[in-house]
Amino acid sequence: MNRISGKRRFAGRPSFEASEGLALENFRRECSHVFLSREAPLPLWEQLYQHLENLILSGKLAVNSRIPPEPILCDLFRVSKPVVRHAISALAAKGLVLKLPRKGMFVAERPKESGFITSNISLFDDMLARGATIDTRTFDFVTCPADAQEQAGLGLLETDQVIRITRVFRIDGQAITHSVMSFPAAALPGFTRDSFRGTSIQGVIRREYGLNIVRADRWLNAEIPPGLVLDRMGIAEKRSMIFIESTGYAETGERLEYYRAYYDSSVARIRLSVSD
C-alpha cells in the first residue's frame, strides 16, 4: 500500500518547492489521506485518477491551482511515471486538468453542465441555479394558428391558436440554445412579450397563471441546425447539435408547452443521473 512520502530533492531539476511552495504544501496536505494499493482490483493509475478527481470536484484542489510536476507526483505517491501520466491524461481528457507547455499543470475550471433534460425545470432556471450569467434574445413572439408539429405536440386542432416564442439563450456570453416554445393561447390570456422580458417563461407562467409543468416527454437526436439558427447563435461553422423536442404537462394532465430547441453541448454538457 502506498502513502504519500515526505519531501525529497531532485538534483538538476527546477525547484517546484522554491517557486510554488504554498501550492505544493497545499497539494501535499490535501493528498495526505490518499492510499494506493497494489492489491486492489483497480490499477494504480485509476486509483490515483479517482482520488485526484474527487479532490478537484470537491473543491479541495482549487480551480487554477498548480499541480506538481510528474517527478514530484511520482515521489509523493511512490508510483512510476506511466502511472502518473495515465492518471493525469485521463483527468485532462475529462477537462479537469490543464497541461500547458513550459508552464505546468493546473486544475481547470469545471466544465459547465445542465440537468434540465431529466427534470421539469427550464434551462433558464437550471443554469441560474448553477450560478451562470444568463442572457436571452427574443426573435419572435407571435400568436398564430398552430402548425402541424404544434398540433401534434399540444393536442390542438387546426383552428387553435398558439403563443410561439423564439429565443436564443446565452450563458456566460456563449450561445447555448435556439429555442422555439409554443403554448396554447387559450391557456395564457393576456400573455405579452413584456411578461417574460429577461426572465424565465416557466417562472412567469407559474406566478401569473398558477400553472406548473410537472412532467415532460422528451426526444433527442443529433442534427446540423439550419443556417438561420447558426446565424442567430453567432456560430460560423456548420456542426451537429442536440435537437430537443419536448411536450410538457400541467398538473391537470393537459399539455401546456411544446418545445423545440437546438442545444450546443460544447457550451455545457448535459448531465444524466441514474440509480437503481
CORURRA-V835629 format. One line per field, one symbol per residue. ss: DSSP state (A for helix, B for strand, O for the rest). psi: psi as a letter, one per 20 degrees, with the letter a starting at -180 (. if undefined). burial: I if it has 9 or more other C-alpha atoms within 8 Angstrom, else O. Layout:
# CORURRA-V835629
ss->???
psi->???
burial->???
This chain:
# CORURRA-V835629
ss->OBBOOOOOOOOOOOOAAAAOAAAAAAAAAAOOOOBBOOOOOOOAAAAAAAAAAAAAAOOOOOOOOBBOOAAAAAAAAOOOAAAAAAAAAAAAAOOOBBBBOOOBBBBOOOOOBBOAAAOOOOAAAAAAAOOOOBBBBBBBBBBBBOOAAAAAAAOOOOOOBBBBBBBBBBBOOBBBBBBBBBBBAAAOOOOOAAAAOOOOAAAAAAAAAOOOBBBBBBBBBBBBOOAAAAAAAOOOOOOBBBBBBBBBBBOOOOBBBBBBBBBOOOOOBBOOOOOO
psi->ppqqraqpqopjqpoghghlgggghgggghjhippppiiqhqqghhggggghghhghijhoqpiqqpqrghhggggjlrrghggggghhhhhhijippoppjhaqqpqqppqqqjhhjrjqrgghghghjjqpppqpphpoqprqprgghgghilrrhiqqqopppqppppkipphqopoppqphhimpjprhihjojapghgghgghikppoirqpqpqrpqoqrhgggghikpgqpqqrppppqpqprhiiqphppppqppniigpqppppqr.
burial->OIIIOOOOOOOOOOOIOOOOIOIIOOIIOIOOOOOIOOOOOOOIIIIIIOIOIOIIOOOOIOIOIIIIIIOOIIIIIIIOIOIIIIIIOIIIOOIIIIIOOOOIIIIIOOOOOIIIIOOIIIOIIIIIOOOIIIIIOIOOIOIOIIOOOIIOIIOIOIOIIIIIIIIIIIIOOOIIIIIIIIIIIOOIOOOOOOOIOOOIOIOIIIOOOOIIIIIIOIOOOOOOIOOOIIIIIOOOOOOOIIIIIIIIIIIOOOIIIIIIIIIIIOIIIIOOOOOO
